[in-house]
Amino acid sequence: MRLSPAPALDPSLAGSLVLLHLAVVAGGLALLSSASASDSASASGMESVRCRLQGTPRPPAFSQDGDFVIGGVFSIHYYMHTVDHSYTSLPEPLQCTGSLDSRELRFSRAMVFAVEEINNSSDLLPGVTLGYQVHDSCSSVPMAVKVAFQLANGLDPMFDTGEQCSGSATVTAIVGESGSTPTISMLRIIGPFGIPQVSHFSTCACLSDKKQYPTFFRTIPSDQFQAAALAHLIRHFGWTWIGAVRSDSDYGNNGMAAFLQAAQEEGICVEYSEAFYRTNPLSRVQRVADVIRSSTARVVVAFAATGDMRILLRELDRLPSPPRQWIGSETWVTDPDMLRFAMCAGAIGFGIQRSVIPGLRDFLLDLSPQKVSNSPLLTEFWEGAFGCQLGTSSTGVGVEEKVCDGSEDIQQLQTPYTDTSQLRVTNMVYKAVYAIAHAIHSIVCEERENSTVYCDNHLHVKPTQVLERLRRVNFSQNGYQVSFDANGDPVPTYELVNWQIGESGKMEFVTVGRYDASLPPDQMFDMEKEITWVKNSTQVPVSVCSESCPPGTRKAVQKGRPVCCYDCIQCAEGEISNNTDSSDCLICPEEYWPNAERDLCILKPVEFLSFHEVLGIILTTCSVGGACLAIATATVFYRHRTSAIVRANNSELSFLLLFSLTLCFLCSLTFMGRPSEWSCMLRHTAFGITFVLCISCVLGKTIVVLMAFRATLPGSNVMKWFGPPQQRLTVVSFTFVQALICTLWLVLSPPFPIKNLTTYKEKVLLECDLGSVGAFWAVLGYIGLLSLLCFVLAFLARKLPDNFNEAKFITFSMLIFCAVWITFIPAYVSSPGKFTVAVEIFAIITSSFGLFFLLFVPKCFIILFRPEKNTKKHLMEKTSNDIRH
């Protein structure tokens, strides 16, 4: 080949290159060979070898000789003419077909403008002339590969070389290509030979891989940044359910893959992801259009090339389609030619920063008839723009087309070629040319005395030298900074572009925000103006699979569907969610409980038997009432202490019994109110001691009844063994045992207040923990033992004479007492919360009233209402009658 490989060429790359060369030969592209066997034989003694190019060279669209030549490749046409190969004759030369992209034509002319501006500069490369060769790749890989070989080998069909058809490249660097896939194809050809390629529009993130593409640079940010920006934008507006379409190319597939990954990280779900290409059958494009029409996602992200997107939008425009909010990639969303699709009004997307290039518009419009006639590309543009033919031509059917007469005014022409109000990608071409020029400048120029710059235009510059210097360029041109990172990428900055209908009624680009990936995450996105959405609305469209779950609910993903499709489930008991779209509910702390909406944890209500509630008032009334009755009865007994019935019923024990009953009634009050340490210790011990005192008095009265009956028998002196001192000692002894049990209880394991959080989930019960359950049941058991003993003795004394019939009432009172406390045990165990306390108070009050009514009410009735029976004579007569019977 005419190319000389760069030093230390990777063997695997060289092998791949050989295979690629063979494939290209089969396609009829430009390769090299020796002139002929006879020429080789005749030249065997000569120093040079005569070589020729195979295939037909394709002349550049624009070219100019110079000391150093820069190549340029642009997708000026949309298609390449397809030819069926017979393999029996040489293939036809590759040709472009289809309509001309006037925007891409502007890119190519901007490169020419930049080169001429540099040649006229006294600061950059003074005394050096840059040349250029600008080619049309037809947006196709085969043509891009042919152009890559042609830029490397040159246009001379025959040339002499001192080696076996090898030499240096004819260009020092290449600007282009516009598409990522053609760019990758070109890099496979020129990359192994160290020829740098600076793209203005190839945004595929895959090109940042320096292991595969070490000679690639670009002045436009990578799609990796654009994909992240688009995902951030979509999340910013709350869209979680979107559709996605892409070009079935390296640009579309890699860009969409990067976007889908970023979207997943942002929690965005994709309903569909369809790929298509402009050369696909129409049925494929129709299927993609039908998917968009029938989808439920109202937002569509399109990562597609302009040519592909144009075909899809035409198909969608053919039939009525529901309104969709379009989110576009930079390639098509800033293309002025796409503004004709009214269905995309309100579209938004990120574009390269709009810029101003002084003098470019005048250069673009400076097209003289001679200049146009000398360029087939400009001729095609002129004839297409004005609808006329340059010169006389015939259609072949006897009808002559309109001939351009010179009245055409390009100043009035409204095409993407002449529109310099939105110079975005054009500036990327401009910066790419200047980056290469600065790299060459750093090689061939040096600063001498008096700050003068000398450049050697005869110095042989290798592409590998330019490649090395490109990595280090850092300059500012027209206020725009140009530099490359380790991956050959520039600093990623974008403008957020919105398609809005202007005052003139025409669609136009409006910059509404900015995105700078070099800033901290919270400062990357900056909104500047209000966005006009689809259907000219100012309201942000909604695109979700499921409506947001309000606080108090959580998201439950629907089976077999993306995570963005979910049902809203109310939080379970004891759980809340205080945010919209919560994926999980939070458990409230122990002492907290959810409110009715389950979006806030509130303190659980505290429950205890209060004096102020109805049940507490009733029990308090009964308790105080019982104590008052006991005191009143004691007053009556005291006033009639000399009466027969009071003296006959052991007045001392009766007063002590009334006193203990008063304490029994009042001790129930210690069970009410908020539990505290002293109330918990007092309630059970006071209850145990006062009840034992009460039962001891009843037991003493029962024993007195039995002893008194024995004392009435002839010769009996039993009463001297159970007189008042012995009665007092009996009461004190029985009570002391209970007091000892309570003391040990309080010392070893006293009751204490607790918060019961287990019985009820929604409230806190303030209770007294018994401390020692055994001690509690010991207290109750001792009371039960004394009650049972009293009941047995009273039952034995029930047949005694009527004046001693207190034994009958004691029997019944003990029967009621035992029944109450036997019933109390299961009721106490099974009652929850404050009702446990209420049951205990009820048992205390009921048993106390049982003793009081049966032991004292009959006597008070006689004292107050039957005084005639309250005499010693009456009592003696009654006793004699009972003994007689």
BELURQUI-V25039 format. One record per backbone hydrogen bond with DSSP energy under -0.5 kcal/mol. CO is the residue of the C=O (numbers start at 1). NH is the residue of the N-H. E is the energy in kcal/mol with one decimal. If there is no record, write none. Layout:
# BELURQUI-V25039
co | nh | e
CO | NH | E
CO | NH | E
This chain:
# BELURQUI-V25039
co | nh | e
2 | 167 | -1.6
3 | 5 | -0.6
6 | 9 | -0.5
10 | 14 | -2.2
11 | 15 | -2.6
12 | 16 | -2.2
13 | 17 | -2.3
14 | 18 | -2.0
15 | 19 | -2.0
16 | 20 | -2.3
17 | 21 | -2.6
18 | 22 | -2.1
19 | 23 | -2.0
20 | 24 | -2.3
21 | 25 | -2.4
22 | 26 | -1.9
23 | 27 | -1.0
24 | 28 | -0.6
24 | 29 | -2.1
25 | 28 | -1.4
29 | 31 | -0.6
31 | 54 | -4.2
33 | 52 | -2.1
36 | 40 | -2.3
37 | 41 | -2.2
38 | 42 | -2.5
39 | 43 | -1.5
41 | 44 | -1.1
43 | 46 | -1.6
49 | 51 | -0.6
49 | 161 | -1.9
50 | 35 | -1.9
51 | 159 | -2.6
52 | 33 | -1.7
54 | 31 | -0.5
55 | 57 | -0.6
57 | 59 | -0.6
62 | 134 | -3.5
64 | 132 | -1.9
68 | 131 | -2.9
69 | 172 | -2.7
69 | 173 | -0.7
70 | 133 | -1.9
71 | 175 | -3.3
72 | 135 | -3.4
74 | 76 | -1.6
74 | 137 | -2.5
74 | 138 | -0.5
76 | 101 | -3.6
79 | 97 | -2.6
83 | 85 | -0.5
95 | 81 | -3.5
97 | 79 | -1.6
99 | 78 | -1.2
100 | 102 | -1.0
101 | 105 | -1.9
102 | 106 | -1.8
103 | 107 | -1.8
104 | 108 | -2.2
105 | 109 | -2.4
106 | 110 | -2.3
107 | 111 | -1.6
108 | 112 | -1.7
109 | 113 | -2.6
110 | 114 | -2.4
111 | 115 | -2.3
112 | 116 | -2.5
113 | 117 | -2.4
114 | 118 | -2.2
115 | 119 | -2.4
116 | 120 | -1.3
118 | 121 | -1.4
123 | 125 | -0.6
125 | 128 | -1.8
128 | 130 | -0.5
129 | 67 | -2.2
129 | 68 | -1.3
131 | 70 | -2.3
132 | 64 | -2.5
133 | 72 | -2.8
133 | 135 | -0.5
134 | 61 | -2.5
134 | 62 | -1.4
135 | 74 | -2.2
135 | 137 | -0.5
137 | 140 | -1.8
140 | 144 | -1.6
141 | 145 | -2.6
142 | 146 | -2.3
143 | 147 | -2.7
144 | 148 | -2.1
145 | 149 | -2.1
146 | 150 | -2.3
147 | 151 | -2.8
148 | 152 | -1.6
149 | 153 | -2.9
150 | 154 | -2.7
151 | 170 | -0.5
152 | 170 | -1.0
157 | 53 | -2.2
159 | 51 | -3.2
161 | 49 | -3.3
163 | 165 | -2.2
167 | 4 | -1.0
172 | 196 | -0.6
173 | 71 | -2.8
174 | 176 | -0.5
174 | 198 | -3.1
175 | 73 | -2.5
177 | 201 | -0.7
179 | 183 | -1.5
180 | 184 | -2.5
181 | 185 | -2.0
182 | 186 | -2.4
183 | 187 | -2.5
184 | 188 | -1.7
185 | 189 | -0.8
186 | 189 | -0.9
186 | 190 | -2.7
187 | 191 | -2.0
190 | 193 | -1.1
190 | 195 | -1.6
191 | 194 | -2.1
192 | 6 | -0.8
194 | 196 | -0.7
196 | 174 | -1.9
197 | 199 | -0.6
197 | 217 | -2.6
198 | 176 | -2.1
199 | 219 | -2.2
199 | 220 | -0.5
201 | 203 | -0.9
203 | 223 | -3.6
204 | 207 | -1.6
205 | 208 | -1.7
206 | 209 | -1.6
208 | 210 | -1.0
209 | 212 | -0.6
209 | 213 | -2.6
213 | 216 | -1.2
215 | 197 | -2.5
217 | 199 | -2.8
222 | 225 | -1.1
222 | 226 | -1.4
223 | 227 | -3.5
224 | 228 | -1.5
225 | 229 | -2.4
226 | 230 | -2.8
227 | 231 | -2.4
228 | 232 | -2.3
229 | 233 | -2.4
230 | 234 | -2.6
231 | 235 | -2.2
232 | 236 | -1.9
233 | 237 | -1.4
234 | 239 | -2.1
235 | 238 | -1.4
238 | 240 | -0.7
240 | 269 | -2.4
241 | 299 | -0.6
242 | 271 | -3.3
242 | 272 | -0.6
243 | 301 | -2.8
244 | 274 | -2.5
245 | 303 | -2.6
246 | 276 | -1.8
247 | 249 | -2.3
249 | 253 | -3.2
250 | 254 | -1.9
251 | 255 | -1.9
252 | 256 | -2.6
253 | 257 | -2.1
254 | 258 | -2.1
255 | 259 | -2.2
256 | 260 | -3.1
257 | 261 | -1.9
258 | 262 | -2.1
259 | 263 | -3.1
260 | 264 | -2.2
261 | 265 | -1.8
262 | 266 | -1.3
263 | 268 | -3.0
264 | 267 | -1.2
269 | 242 | -2.2
269 | 271 | -0.5
272 | 244 | -1.5
274 | 246 | -1.9
276 | 248 | -2.9
277 | 280 | -2.2
281 | 284 | -1.1
281 | 285 | -1.3
282 | 286 | -2.6
283 | 287 | -2.0
284 | 288 | -1.9
285 | 289 | -2.3
286 | 290 | -2.4
287 | 291 | -2.0
288 | 292 | -1.9
289 | 293 | -2.2
290 | 294 | -2.3
291 | 295 | -0.9
298 | 325 | -3.3
299 | 243 | -2.8
300 | 302 | -0.6
300 | 327 | -3.0
301 | 245 | -2.6
301 | 303 | -0.6
302 | 304 | -0.9
302 | 329 | -1.7
303 | 247 | -1.9
305 | 309 | -2.7
306 | 310 | -2.3
307 | 311 | -1.2
308 | 312 | -1.9
309 | 313 | -2.6
310 | 314 | -1.9
311 | 315 | -1.8
312 | 316 | -2.4
313 | 317 | -2.1
314 | 318 | -0.8
315 | 318 | -0.6
315 | 319 | -0.7
324 | 326 | -0.8
325 | 300 | -2.6
326 | 328 | -0.5
326 | 348 | -2.1
327 | 302 | -2.8
328 | 350 | -0.7
329 | 332 | -0.8
329 | 333 | -2.2
330 | 334 | -1.0
332 | 335 | -1.3
334 | 336 | -0.7
335 | 338 | -1.9
336 | 339 | -1.4
337 | 340 | -0.7
338 | 341 | -1.8
340 | 342 | -1.2
341 | 344 | -1.7
342 | 345 | -1.9
344 | 347 | -2.3
347 | 499 | -2.7
348 | 328 | -2.3
349 | 497 | -3.3
351 | 495 | -3.1
355 | 423 | -0.6
356 | 358 | -0.6
357 | 360 | -1.9
359 | 363 | -1.7
360 | 364 | -2.8
361 | 365 | -2.2
362 | 366 | -0.8
363 | 366 | -0.6
365 | 367 | -2.2
366 | 368 | -0.6
368 | 372 | -2.6
369 | 373 | -2.4
370 | 374 | -1.8
372 | 375 | -1.0
374 | 376 | -0.5
375 | 379 | -2.5
376 | 380 | -2.3
377 | 381 | -2.1
378 | 382 | -2.8
379 | 383 | -2.7
380 | 384 | -2.1
381 | 385 | -2.5
382 | 386 | -2.3
383 | 387 | -1.4
383 | 388 | -0.8
389 | 391 | -0.9
389 | 404 | -3.1
393 | 401 | -0.7
398 | 400 | -0.5
399 | 395 | -1.5
402 | 389 | -2.8
408 | 410 | -0.7
409 | 412 | -1.1
410 | 413 | -0.9
413 | 415 | -0.8
415 | 418 | -0.6
415 | 419 | -1.3
418 | 420 | -0.9
420 | 423 | -0.6
422 | 424 | -1.2
423 | 355 | -2.2
424 | 428 | -0.8
425 | 429 | -1.7
426 | 430 | -2.1
427 | 431 | -2.6
428 | 432 | -2.0
429 | 433 | -2.2
430 | 434 | -1.8
431 | 435 | -2.4
432 | 436 | -2.0
433 | 437 | -2.4
434 | 438 | -2.6
435 | 439 | -1.9
436 | 440 | -2.4
437 | 441 | -2.7
438 | 442 | -2.1
440 | 443 | -1.3
440 | 444 | -2.6
441 | 445 | -2.0
444 | 456 | -2.4
446 | 454 | -2.8
448 | 451 | -0.9
449 | 452 | -1.3
452 | 448 | -3.8
452 | 454 | -0.5
454 | 446 | -2.5
455 | 457 | -0.9
456 | 459 | -0.9
459 | 461 | -0.7
460 | 462 | -0.6
462 | 465 | -0.9
462 | 466 | -1.6
463 | 467 | -2.6
464 | 468 | -2.0
465 | 469 | -2.1
466 | 470 | -2.3
467 | 471 | -1.0
469 | 472 | -1.3
470 | 473 | -1.0
473 | 484 | -0.6
475 | 482 | -3.0
477 | 480 | -1.8
479 | 481 | -0.5
480 | 477 | -2.7
482 | 475 | -1.9
485 | 488 | -1.9
488 | 218 | -1.9
489 | 485 | -2.6
491 | 493 | -0.7
492 | 517 | -1.9
494 | 515 | -2.5
495 | 351 | -3.0
495 | 497 | -0.8
496 | 512 | -2.9
496 | 513 | -0.9
497 | 349 | -1.7
498 | 500 | -0.8
498 | 510 | -1.9
499 | 346 | -1.7
500 | 502 | -0.7
500 | 508 | -2.5
502 | 505 | -1.7
506 | 502 | -2.9
508 | 500 | -2.5
510 | 498 | -2.5
510 | 512 | -0.6
512 | 528 | -3.3
512 | 529 | -1.9
513 | 496 | -3.0
514 | 526 | -2.5
515 | 494 | -3.2
516 | 519 | -1.5
520 | 523 | -2.2
520 | 524 | -0.7
521 | 524 | -0.6
524 | 516 | -1.7
526 | 514 | -2.5
531 | 533 | -0.6
533 | 536 | -1.1
533 | 537 | -0.5
534 | 537 | -0.9
537 | 533 | -3.5
543 | 240 | -1.4
543 | 241 | -1.7
548 | 550 | -0.5
549 | 581 | -2.9
550 | 553 | -1.4
552 | 571 | -2.2
554 | 569 | -2.8
555 | 557 | -0.5
556 | 567 | -2.7
558 | 561 | -1.9
562 | 565 | -1.9
564 | 546 | -0.5
564 | 566 | -0.7
565 | 558 | -2.4
567 | 556 | -2.5
567 | 569 | -0.7
569 | 554 | -2.6
572 | 575 | -2.0
574 | 588 | -2.6
576 | 586 | -3.7
577 | 552 | -1.5
579 | 582 | -0.8
582 | 555 | -2.3
586 | 576 | -2.7
589 | 592 | -2.1
591 | 604 | -2.6
593 | 602 | -2.9
595 | 598 | -1.0
598 | 577 | -1.6
600 | 595 | -1.8
600 | 602 | -0.6
602 | 593 | -3.1
605 | 764 | -2.4
607 | 766 | -2.6
608 | 610 | -1.0
609 | 673 | -3.5
613 | 617 | -2.7
614 | 618 | -2.4
615 | 619 | -2.4
616 | 620 | -2.5
617 | 621 | -2.6
618 | 622 | -2.5
619 | 623 | -2.6
620 | 624 | -3.0
621 | 625 | -2.8
622 | 626 | -2.7
623 | 627 | -2.2
624 | 628 | -2.5
625 | 629 | -2.4
626 | 630 | -2.3
627 | 631 | -2.4
628 | 632 | -2.8
629 | 633 | -2.7
630 | 634 | -2.3
631 | 635 | -2.0
632 | 636 | -2.3
633 | 637 | -3.0
634 | 638 | -2.5
635 | 639 | -2.4
636 | 640 | -1.8
638 | 641 | -1.3
640 | 643 | -1.6
643 | 647 | -2.2
644 | 648 | -2.7
645 | 649 | -0.9
647 | 650 | -1.1
650 | 654 | -2.2
651 | 655 | -2.6
652 | 656 | -2.0
653 | 657 | -2.6
654 | 658 | -2.6
655 | 659 | -2.3
656 | 660 | -2.3
657 | 661 | -2.6
658 | 662 | -2.1
659 | 663 | -1.9
660 | 664 | -2.4
661 | 665 | -2.6
662 | 666 | -2.3
663 | 667 | -2.7
664 | 668 | -0.7
665 | 668 | -0.7
666 | 669 | -1.7
667 | 670 | -1.1
668 | 671 | -1.3
669 | 672 | -1.3
676 | 680 | -2.5
677 | 681 | -1.9
678 | 682 | -2.1
679 | 683 | -2.5
680 | 684 | -0.9
681 | 685 | -1.0
682 | 686 | -3.0
683 | 687 | -1.7
684 | 688 | -2.5
685 | 689 | -2.6
686 | 690 | -2.6
687 | 691 | -1.9
688 | 692 | -1.9
689 | 693 | -2.5
690 | 694 | -2.2
691 | 695 | -3.1
692 | 696 | -2.8
693 | 697 | -2.0
694 | 698 | -2.1
695 | 699 | -3.1
696 | 700 | -2.6
697 | 701 | -2.5
698 | 702 | -2.3
699 | 703 | -2.4
700 | 704 | -2.4
701 | 705 | -2.2
702 | 706 | -2.1
703 | 707 | -3.0
704 | 708 | -3.0
705 | 709 | -2.0
706 | 710 | -2.0
707 | 711 | -2.1
708 | 712 | -0.9
709 | 712 | -0.7
710 | 713 | -1.2
713 | 716 | -1.8
717 | 720 | -1.1
718 | 721 | -1.5
718 | 722 | -0.5
719 | 722 | -0.6
723 | 727 | -2.1
724 | 728 | -2.6
725 | 729 | -2.4
726 | 730 | -2.3
727 | 731 | -2.2
728 | 732 | -2.8
729 | 733 | -2.7
730 | 734 | -2.5
731 | 735 | -2.2
732 | 736 | -2.4
733 | 737 | -1.7
734 | 738 | -1.3
735 | 739 | -2.4
736 | 740 | -2.5
737 | 741 | -2.1
738 | 742 | -2.5
739 | 743 | -2.3
740 | 744 | -2.4
741 | 745 | -2.1
742 | 746 | -2.6
743 | 747 | -2.1
744 | 748 | -2.8
745 | 749 | -1.9
746 | 750 | -0.5
752 | 769 | -3.3
754 | 756 | -0.6
754 | 767 | -2.3
755 | 757 | -0.8
756 | 765 | -2.3
762 | 605 | -0.7
763 | 765 | -0.5
764 | 607 | -3.3
764 | 766 | -0.6
765 | 756 | -3.8
765 | 767 | -0.7
767 | 754 | -3.1
767 | 769 | -0.6
769 | 752 | -1.6
770 | 772 | -2.8
772 | 776 | -1.7
773 | 777 | -2.3
774 | 778 | -1.9
775 | 779 | -2.2
776 | 780 | -2.2
777 | 781 | -2.8
778 | 782 | -2.4
779 | 783 | -2.0
780 | 784 | -2.7
781 | 785 | -2.5
782 | 786 | -2.3
783 | 787 | -2.3
784 | 788 | -2.5
785 | 789 | -2.4
786 | 790 | -2.5
787 | 791 | -2.4
788 | 792 | -2.3
789 | 793 | -2.3
790 | 794 | -2.6
791 | 795 | -2.2
792 | 796 | -1.9
793 | 797 | -1.4
795 | 798 | -1.0
797 | 800 | -1.4
801 | 804 | -2.0
802 | 805 | -2.2
804 | 807 | -1.6
805 | 808 | -1.1
805 | 809 | -1.1
806 | 810 | -2.6
807 | 811 | -2.4
808 | 812 | -2.4
809 | 813 | -2.8
810 | 814 | -2.8
811 | 815 | -2.0
812 | 816 | -2.6
813 | 817 | -2.7
814 | 818 | -2.9
815 | 819 | -2.2
816 | 820 | -2.8
817 | 821 | -2.2
818 | 822 | -2.3
819 | 823 | -2.2
820 | 824 | -1.7
821 | 825 | -1.1
822 | 826 | -0.7
823 | 827 | -1.5
824 | 828 | -3.2
825 | 829 | -2.0
826 | 830 | -2.1
827 | 831 | -1.5
832 | 835 | -1.7
833 | 836 | -1.5
833 | 837 | -0.7
834 | 838 | -2.1
835 | 839 | -2.3
836 | 840 | -1.8
837 | 841 | -2.5
838 | 842 | -2.7
839 | 843 | -2.4
840 | 844 | -2.2
841 | 845 | -2.9
842 | 846 | -2.9
843 | 847 | -2.3
844 | 848 | -2.0
845 | 849 | -2.7
846 | 850 | -2.4
847 | 851 | -2.1
848 | 852 | -2.7
849 | 853 | -3.1
850 | 854 | -1.9
851 | 855 | -2.0
852 | 856 | -2.4
852 | 857 | -1.0
853 | 857 | -0.6
853 | 858 | -0.6
856 | 860 | -2.7
857 | 861 | -2.3
858 | 862 | -1.9
859 | 863 | -2.9
860 | 864 | -2.8
861 | 865 | -3.0
861 | 866 | -0.8
862 | 866 | -1.3
866 | 869 | -1.8
867 | 870 | -1.3
869 | 871 | -0.9
870 | 644 | -0.7
871 | 875 | -2.0
872 | 876 | -2.4
873 | 877 | -2.6
874 | 878 | -2.1
875 | 879 | -2.1
876 | 880 | -2.4
877 | 881 | -2.1
878 | 882 | -2.0
879 | 883 | -2.3
880 | 884 | -2.4
881 | 885 | -1.8
